């Protein structure tokens, strides 16, 4: 994803121990499997709305950096955009893909994808959707002058052409298994070509706005305060017509302020609530705390491989020094599981059992061993060297992870300087290389945007946008490239498992833990299916009166 995978923050991935039950539908406040560490349950469905509602509000931890689909690469950006703009395909809450703006697609030969567009769809200004709009929207992501966070999705594309009034044909240079799977996310969004041309550099910001096809149109964007969406009465999908006339997203960068707003009932809901706030929110009587399946893992991103962490021995030493069970307990109240890999089983649904075993069991498990870790640091000649860690006041997990990383570094003879920045500056780490200058590592909760684990490893190849530390490994690159060209899911899963093993050994990022996605739903509202797909699925349209 992640994209500008701008900030992969407060939510972490669905725990491996619960992934097998993550797609089990249920009703009511919560259902699923609990762990021994805490009495909690997964929720994949809430009670259906009893009717429409005039308006409701959701808090987000930061103002979106952009609503331009080419750059939307963060939780705030995508959680809003998912309700306004639509893609060729739809990524559903159960992480399956279904038709959206494209009624169908075909793969007549290994190098060709053909999309038949839906008749009768209009943009929010009333103009009709055409193949020309799709071509313009997709080619824009390919344009190097645009610098899209999703450009890697199109890296194997040779051409995109209008082959009929409502037909688009994509030709690839090599067979690309990931391209079509990515058409359910921001990389597959279709915007009005006329709007793109008219708005220019203001497209997607608070001045230019967007003009898409979703169940809500962009109403008012008060910079620094809120974004209001209005129900679009001309929406094509009657099953997803918005139940609310208006939805207001309130920007609340302070976690305590968000929790207090939810407790008071002044805000109706919020994704990614702090785990430590769950008990008081549940006790407030203002709504329900829910835990949803997700594809994210909490990781330490190694953003400078030219420095101390360029030596894999130091990276392994840090992984061995970290008290990850303690980090999980402090960050999520023990809800979830420690992990040694960067994916969850939720995105291995089409893999063979053998590949899944290889990916999750036949890997190095970095148990805490400070003595052995310290020895590795000494062997690397890194004792006494200084690392710079960047964090932000986004949630308790950020504080827990930064302090635990400091303790681990000091325990093995390293020095670590913690630099605290604003949420907006933290988000820039994922989009602006200059923001990462002098930064050795930072925390992220990294989610996947397609139902295939290969997405995670595709973004870590040499030269990729999201390969923030500039890591390069030929065997890894060759394995991932071969996997991308493998259209058979079973064969591809074996190669993806090998890529996961290499990343587990070389540690371009250091995996920490998996935990479910948190959500607070106020007592006035209900109707959504909680899922990591809230970043691309029009979830706000399903919410109505409880």
C-alpha positions in Angstrom: 0.0 0.0 0.0 0.6 1.0 0.8 1.1 4.4 -1.7 2.2 7.3 -0.1 1.6 4.7 2.5 1.6 7.8 4.3 1.0 7.0 7.9 0.3 3.5 8.7 -0.6 4.2 12.2 -2.9 3.4 15.0 -4.4 0.3 13.6 -2.4 -2.9 13.4 -3.0 -6.1 11.5 -5.5 -8.9 12.3 -3.8 -11.4 14.6 -2.7 -14.6 13.0 -4.5 -16.5 15.7 -7.8 -15.0 14.6 -7.3 -14.6 10.9 -9.0 -17.9 10.2 -12.2 -16.5 11.7 -11.9 -13.0 10.3 -14.5 -13.5 7.6 -17.1 -15.1 9.7 -20.2 -12.9 9.5 -22.0 -12.1 12.7 -24.6 -9.6 14.0 -24.9 -7.5 17.0 -22.2 -5.6 18.8 -19.4 -8.2 18.4 -18.7 -11.8 17.6 -15.6 -13.9 16.9 -12.9 -15.6 18.8 -11.3 -14.3 22.0 -7.7 -14.6 23.1 -6.4 -15.6 26.5 -4.9 -12.1 26.9 -8.1 -10.2 26.9 -11.8 -10.7 26.6 -12.5 -9.3 23.2 -14.2 -10.4 20.0 -14.0 -9.8 16.3 -16.9 -7.9 14.7 -17.5 -8.3 10.9 -21.1 -7.0 10.8 -23.2 -4.6 12.9 -27.0 -4.5 13.1 -28.7 -3.1 10.0 -29.8 0.5 10.1 -33.5 0.9 10.9 -33.8 4.0 8.7 -32.1 7.0 7.2 -30.5 9.7 9.3 -30.0 13.4 8.7 -26.3 13.5 9.6 -23.6 12.0 11.8 -20.0 12.7 12.5 -16.7 10.8 12.6 -13.4 11.9 14.1 -10.2 11.4 12.2 -6.7 11.8 13.8 -5.4 14.1 11.1 -6.7 16.3 8.2 -6.2 14.4 4.9 -3.1 15.5 3.1 -5.0 15.2 -0.1 -8.2 13.8 -1.6 -6.4 13.4 -4.9 -6.6 9.6 -5.6 -3.1 9.7 -7.1 -1.7 10.7 -3.7 -4.2 9.3 -1.2 -2.0 7.0 0.7 -2.9 7.4 4.3 -5.7 6.4 6.7 -7.3 9.9 6.9 -7.1 10.4 3.1 -8.5 7.1 2.1 -11.2 6.7 4.8 -12.8 9.9 3.4 -12.1 9.4 -0.3 -13.6 5.9 -0.2 -17.0 7.4 0.2 -16.6 10.0 -2.6 -14.6 8.3 -5.4 -14.9 4.9 -6.9 -12.6 2.4 -8.6 -13.1 0.0 -11.5 -13.5 -2.8 -9.0 -14.8 -2.8 -5.4 -12.8 -4.2 -2.5 -15.5 -5.5 -0.2 -15.3 -5.8 3.6 -14.5 -9.5 3.3 -11.5 -8.6 1.0 -13.1 -10.0 -2.1 -13.3 -8.0 -5.3 -16.5 -7.3 -7.2 -17.6 -5.1 -10.1 -17.9 -1.4 -9.5 -17.4 1.2 -12.3 -16.4 -1.8 -14.5 -19.2 -4.3 -14.8 -16.7 -6.9 -15.9 -13.1 -7.6 -16.8 -11.3 -10.2 -18.9 -7.8 -11.4 -19.4 -7.9 -12.6 -23.0 -4.1 -13.2 -23.0 -1.4 -12.9 -20.4 -0.6 -9.3 -21.5 -4.1 -7.9 -21.8 -6.8 -6.7 -19.3 -10.1 -5.5 -20.8 -12.6 -3.5 -18.7 -16.2 -3.0 -19.7 -17.6 0.2 -18.0 -21.0 0.6 -16.5 -23.6 2.6 -18.4 -25.7 5.2 -16.6 -23.0 6.4 -14.1 -22.6 10.1 -13.6 -20.0 12.2 -11.9 -21.2 14.5 -9.1 -21.5 17.4 -11.6 -23.9 15.3 -13.6 -21.6 14.5 -16.5 -21.6 10.9 -17.7 -18.8 8.4 -17.1 -17.0 7.4 -20.3 -14.0 5.3 -21.3 -12.1 8.6 -21.9 -12.4 9.4 -18.2 -11.0 6.0 -17.3 -8.1 6.3 -19.6 -7.3 9.8 -18.4 -7.5 8.8 -14.8 -5.3 5.7 -15.2 -2.7 7.4 -17.4 -2.4 10.2 -14.9 -1.1 7.7 -12.3 1.5 6.5 -14.8 2.7 10.1 -15.5 6.1 10.6 -13.8 5.5 14.3 -13.6 2.5 13.6 -11.3 4.6 11.4 -9.0 1.7 9.3 -7.8 2.1 7.2 -4.7 0.4 4.4 -6.7 2.7 4.5 -9.7 4.2 1.1 -8.9 0.9 -0.5 -9.7 1.3 0.6 -13.3 5.0 -0.1 -13.7 4.4 -3.0 -16.0 1.8 -1.3 -18.1 2.7 -0.6 -21.7 -0.5 1.2 -22.8 -4.0 2.1 -21.8 -6.5 2.7 -24.6 -10.1 3.5 -25.2 -11.2 0.5 -27.3 -14.9 1.4 -27.3 -17.2 4.1 -25.9 -17.4 2.1 -22.6 -14.4 -0.2 -22.9 -10.8 0.3 -21.7 -7.9 -2.1 -22.7 -4.7 -2.2 -20.7 -1.6 -3.8 -22.3 1.2 -4.9 -20.0 4.9 -5.6 -20.8 4.9 -8.8 -18.8 2.1 -10.8 -17.2 1.1 -8.9 -14.2 -0.9 -10.7 -11.5 -1.1 -7.7 -9.3 -2.5 -5.1 -11.7 -6.1 -6.2 -11.7 -6.1 -7.0 -8.0 -5.1 -3.4 -7.4 -8.1 -2.0 -9.3 -10.2 -2.1 -6.2 -8.1 0.6 -4.5 -7.0 4.1 -5.2 -5.0 3.0 -8.2 -8.2 2.1 -9.9 -10.2 5.3 -9.1 -11.9 7.0 -12.1 -12.3 10.8 -12.0 -13.8 13.1 -14.6 -11.2 13.9 -17.3 -12.6 17.4 -17.6 -12.3 18.0 -13.9 -8.7 16.9 -13.9 -7.9 19.3 -16.7 -9.8 22.2 -15.2 -8.5 22.0 -11.7 -4.9 21.3 -12.5 -2.6 21.5 -9.4 -5.6 22.4 -7.2 -7.3 19.1 -7.9 -7.8 17.2 -4.6 -7.1 20.0 -2.2 -9.4 22.1 -0.2 -9.7 24.6 -3.0 -10.2 22.4 -6.1 -11.9 19.5 -4.5 -12.9 16.3 -6.5 -15.7 15.3 -8.8 -16.2 11.5 -8.6 -19.0 9.0 -8.8 -19.5 7.8 -5.2 -22.5 7.8 -2.9 -21.3 11.1 -1.4 -20.1 14.3 -3.0 -17.5 16.6 -1.4 -19.4 19.3 0.3 -17.3 21.7 2.4 -13.7 21.4 3.3 -12.8 23.7 6.2 -9.0 23.5 6.3 -7.9 22.7 9.8 -11.4 21.8 11.0 -13.5 19.4 9.0 -14.7 17.9 5.8 -18.5 17.5 5.1 -19.8 15.1 2.6 -23.3 15.4 1.0 -25.4 12.5 -0.2 -25.4 12.3 -4.0 -28.9 11.6 -5.1 -27.8 10.6 -8.6 -25.7 7.6 -7.3 -26.0 4.6 -9.6 -25.8 1.8 -7.0 -29.2 1.7 -5.2 -28.0 -0.9 -2.8 -25.4 1.6 -1.5 -27.4 4.8 -1.6 -26.3 6.8 1.4 -28.5 6.5 4.4 -27.3 9.8 5.8 -27.9 13.2 4.1 -24.6 14.4 5.4 -21.5 13.1 7.1 -19.0 15.3 8.8 -15.3 14.3 9.4 -13.8 16.2 12.2 -10.0 16.6 12.4 -8.9 15.8 15.9 -5.1 15.4 16.2 -5.1 15.0 20.0 -6.0 11.4 21.0 -7.4 12.6 24.4 -9.7 15.1 22.7 -11.0 12.4 20.3 -11.8 10.0 23.2 -13.5 12.8 25.2 -15.6 13.8 22.1 -16.7 10.2 21.8 -17.4 9.8 25.5 -19.5 12.9 25.5 -21.4 12.0 22.3 -20.4 15.1 20.5 -18.9 12.9 17.8 -20.7 9.7 16.7 -17.8 7.5 15.8 -14.1 7.0 14.9 -11.9 4.4 13.4 -8.6 3.6 15.1 -9.5 4.5 18.7 -6.6 4.0 21.2 -6.7 0.5 22.7 -6.2 1.9 26.2 -9.3 4.0 25.8 -11.6 1.1 25.0 -12.7 0.3 28.6 -13.7 3.9 29.4 -15.4 4.3 26.0 -17.4 1.1 26.4 -18.4 2.2 30.0 -19.5 5.6 28.8 -22.8 4.2 27.5 -22.4 6.3 24.4 -21.8 3.4 22.0 -19.8 0.3 21.4 -16.1 -0.5 21.0 -15.6 -2.9 18.1 -12.6 -4.9 16.9 -12.4 -5.6 13.2 -10.3 -7.8 10.9 -7.5 -6.0 9.1 -4.4 -6.6 7.0 -2.0 -4.4 8.9 1.1 -5.2 10.9 3.0 -2.9 13.2 6.5 -2.5 12.0 9.7 -0.4 12.5 10.6 1.1 9.1 14.3 1.2 8.5 14.6 4.4 6.6 18.4 4.8 6.4 20.5 1.9 5.2 23.5 4.1 4.6 24.0 4.4 8.3 24.4 2.1 11.3 21.4 0.0 10.2 22.9 -0.7 6.9 24.6 -3.7 8.5 22.1 -6.6 8.7 23.7 -7.7 12.0 22.6 -4.5 13.6 19.1 -4.8 12.3 18.9 -8.4 13.6 20.4 -7.3 16.9 17.7 -4.6 17.3 15.0 -7.2 16.5 16.4 -9.5 19.1 16.7 -6.8 21.8 13.1 -5.6 21.4 10.6 -6.7 24.1 7.8 -7.2 21.6 5.4 -9.0 24.0 5.8 -6.0 26.3 5.2 -3.6 23.3 2.0 -5.5 22.4 0.8 -5.3 26.0 1.6 -1.6 26.3 0.3 -0.6 22.8 -2.8 -2.8 22.5 -3.5 -4.0 26.0 -2.3 -7.4 24.9 -4.9 -7.7 22.1 -3.2 -9.4 19.1 0.0 -11.3 18.7 3.7 -10.7 18.2 4.8 -11.4 14.6 8.0 -11.9 12.7 6.6 -11.2 9.2 5.0 -8.3 7.5 1.7 -9.8 6.4 -1.3 -11.4 8.1 -3.1 -14.6 7.1 -6.1 -12.6 5.9 -4.3 -11.9 2.6 -3.2 -15.5 2.1 -6.7 -16.8 1.3 -5.7 -18.1 -2.2 -2.4 -19.6 -1.1 -1.7 -23.3 -0.7 -1.4 -24.7 2.8 2.3 -25.5 2.1 3.0 -21.9 1.1 1.2 -20.5 4.1 3.2 -22.8 6.4 6.4 -21.7 4.7 5.5 -18.1 5.1 4.5 -18.1 8.7 6.3 -21.1 10.3 9.5 -21.6 8.4 10.9 -18.3 9.3 13.3 -16.9 11.9 11.5 -16.1 15.2 13.3 -13.2 16.9 13.0 -14.1 20.5 14.4 -11.5 22.9 18.0 -12.3 23.6 19.9 -9.1 24.7 23.3 -10.8 25.2 23.3 -12.3 21.7 22.1 -9.1 20.3 24.8 -7.1 22.0 27.4 -9.4 20.6 26.1 -8.8 17.1 26.4 -5.1 17.6 30.0 -5.4 18.8 30.9 -7.7 15.8 29.5 -5.0 13.5 31.6 -2.3 15.1 28.4 -0.4 15.9 28.7 0.0 19.7 28.2 3.6 20.7 26.7 4.6 17.4 23.6 6.9 17.4 20.3 6.3 15.7 17.5 8.8 15.1 13.9 7.7 15.6 11.0 9.9 14.6 7.6 9.6 16.3 4.4 11.7 16.6 1.7 12.3 19.2 -0.9 10.2 17.4 -1.7 7.5 19.9 -0.4 5.6 22.9 1.1 3.0 20.7 3.5 5.6 19.2 4.8 6.4 22.7 5.1 2.8 23.7 6.9 1.7 20.6 9.4 4.7 20.7 10.2 4.1 24.4 10.6 0.3 23.9 12.9 0.9 20.9 15.0 3.3 23.0 15.3 0.8 25.8 16.2 -2.0 23.3 18.9 0.2 21.5 20.5 1.2 24.8 20.5 -2.4 26.1 22.8 -3.5 23.2 25.2 -0.5 23.3 23.5 1.8 20.8 22.4 5.4 21.3 19.0 6.5 20.1 17.6 10.0 19.8 13.8 10.3 19.7 12.5 13.2 17.6 8.8 14.1 18.0 7.1 15.8 15.1 3.5 16.7 14.3 1.1 14.2 12.8 1.4 16.1 9.5 5.2 16.0 9.6 5.0 12.3 10.4 2.8 11.7 7.4 5.3 13.4 5.2 7.8 10.6 6.0 5.8 8.4 3.7 5.6 10.8 0.8 8.6 13.2 0.9 12.2 11.8 0.8 13.5 15.0 2.2 11.4 14.4 5.4 13.3 11.2 5.9 16.8 12.8 5.7 18.7 12.0 8.9 16.0 9.6 10.1 17.0 6.0 10.8 13.7 4.4 11.7 10.0 5.1 12.5 6.9 3.2 13.4 4.1 2.3 11.0 1.0 0.2 11.0 1.2 -0.9 7.3 -1.9 -2.2 5.6 -2.5 -4.0 2.3 -4.9 -2.7 -0.3 -5.5 -5.9 -2.3 -6.3 -9.5 -1.3 -2.8 -10.8 -2.1 0.2 -10.8 0.2 2.5 -10.2 -2.7 1.5 -6.5 -2.6 3.6 -6.1 0.6 6.7 -7.4 -1.0 6.2 -5.7 -4.3 6.7 -2.4 -2.7 10.1 -3.4 -1.1 11.9 -4.1 -4.4 14.8 -2.0 -5.4 13.8 1.5 -6.3 10.1 1.2 -5.3 8.3 4.3 -3.9 7.6 2.7 -0.5 11.1 1.2 -0.1 11.9 4.0 2.2 15.4 2.9 3.2 16.6 2.0 -0.3 17.0 -1.7 0.6 18.2 -3.9 -2.3 18.5 -7.7 -2.5 18.8 -9.4 -5.9 17.3 -12.7 -4.8 14.4 -10.9 -3.3 13.8 -8.7 -6.4 14.0 -11.7 -8.7 11.6 -13.8 -6.6 9.0 -11.0 -6.4 9.3 -10.1 -10.1 8.7 -13.8 -11.0 5.8 -13.9 -8.6 4.2 -10.8 -10.1 4.4 -12.5 -13.5 2.8 -15.7 -12.2 -1.0 -15.6 -12.8 -1.8 -18.9 -11.1 -2.5 -18.1 -7.4 -1.1 -21.4 -6.0 2.2 -21.1 -7.9 2.4 -17.4 -7.0 1.9 -18.1 -3.3 5.0 -20.3 -3.2 7.1 -17.5 -4.5 5.5 -15.0 -2.2 6.3 -17.3 0.7 9.9 -17.3 -0.4 9.9 -13.5 -0.5 8.5 -13.4 3.0 11.3 -15.6 4.2 14.0 -13.4 2.6 12.4 -10.3 4.2 12.3 -12.0 7.5 16.0 -12.8 7.3 17.2 -9.5 5.9 14.8 -7.2 7.9 14.3 -4.1 5.6 11.6 -3.4 8.2 11.4 -5.0 11.7 7.9 -6.6 12.3 6.5 -6.1 15.7 2.9 -7.3 16.2 -0.5 -7.8 14.7 -3.7 -6.4 16.3 -7.3 -5.9 15.2 -8.6 -2.6 13.8 -10.5 -0.6 16.5 -13.7 1.3 16.0 -16.1 3.2 18.1 -19.7 3.4 16.9 -22.0 5.7 18.7 -25.4 4.6 19.9 -27.3 6.7 17.3 -25.8 4.9 14.4 -25.3 1.4 13.0 -25.1 -0.5 9.7 -21.5 -0.9 8.6 -19.4 -4.0 8.2 -16.2 -3.3 10.1 -13.1 -4.1 8.0 -9.8 -2.8 6.8 -11.6 -2.3 3.5 -13.0 1.0 5.0 -10.1 2.6 3.2 -11.6 1.8 -0.2 -15.2 0.6 0.4 -18.0 3.3 0.8 -18.7 2.3 4.4 -20.2 5.7 5.4 -23.1 5.1 3.0 -24.2 2.0 4.9 -24.5 3.9 8.3 -28.0 4.9 9.3 -30.3 5.2 12.3 -29.9 2.6 15.0 
